[in-house]
Amino acid sequence: MALVKVKEKYQVTIPASLREKAGVEVGDIMEAKLQGKNITLIPKSVVDRDIEISLEQMQRGQVSRPYNSAKDFLRSLHREVKKLKKKPA
């Protein structure tokens, strides 16, 4: 068990052995949770909202195929626009 001291500005240093095991590095974001009288720090990864939306769309299968050229991509976009115009509002 590692003991740490609460400093003047309520800062604590996580012992190196624990940081290494948890994979915590300088600049990482941690979630602090209060569980009874215990404070738990949980390493978190922050994902840009646009990336998060893209990952959700990929998981739902809402992705397009790879294109061989910009011309193929534009042709596909035009087809999608035609489909959207045909749908009733």
N, C-alpha and C positions, 0 to 999 in steps of 0.2 A: 504494500500500500504506500502510495506517495502522498506526502503532506505538502500543501502549498500555503502561502501566506497571502492574505488579502492586503494589498498595498493601499496607499493613501487615496488614490482615485478609484478604489474598488477593483483594481486590476489584479489578476492572478496569472502566474506563468504555468503553463502546462508542461510537466516534466518531459524531457526528450524521449524517454522510453515509451511513454503513452502517445506522444505526438506521432512517433514513427509507426507504432502499431495501428493507430487510427488513420494514418496517411494524411495528417493535417500539415499544411504548409503555410508560410507567411502569405497573408492576403485572402485566405480561405474564409468563407462565410459559415458561421455556426448558429444553429438555433438553440436558444436557451429555454429550457422547460423547467417549471417548478412542479415537482412530484412530492407532495407532502412537504417536508422540510428539506428535501434534496434538490439541488440544482443539477440538471443534466445538460451537457453540451453535445449537440448532434451536428456533425459536419453536413453541410448542405451544398448542393450545386445550384447556382442561379442560371436560369436559361432565359435568354431574350424572348419576349412574348411572341415575336414573329417566328422564331425557331420552334417554339413550343407548338404554335398553331400548325406549322408545317409537319412536325413530327406526328401530331394527332391525325392530320389528313393522310399521311403515309400509312398509319396504322389502320385507317378505315378503307384503305385502298384507293384513295382519291388522288392518284398520281398519274402523270402522263408518261408516255413512253419516251425514250431518248430520241432525239432528232438528228438526222445526218447533216442537216444544213439549216440555215436561218429561213430559207425558202420553204422547207418542209414544215418548220414550226409555224410560220405565218399561214400556210395553207390549212394547218390544223386549227389555228385560232379562228380563221374565217368559217370553217365548218362548225365550230362550236357556237359562233355568233348566229349562224343560220338556224341551228337547233334552238337556241334561246328565243329567237324571234318567232319561231313556230309555236312555242308553248303559250297557252292562254294565260293571261295575267291573273 
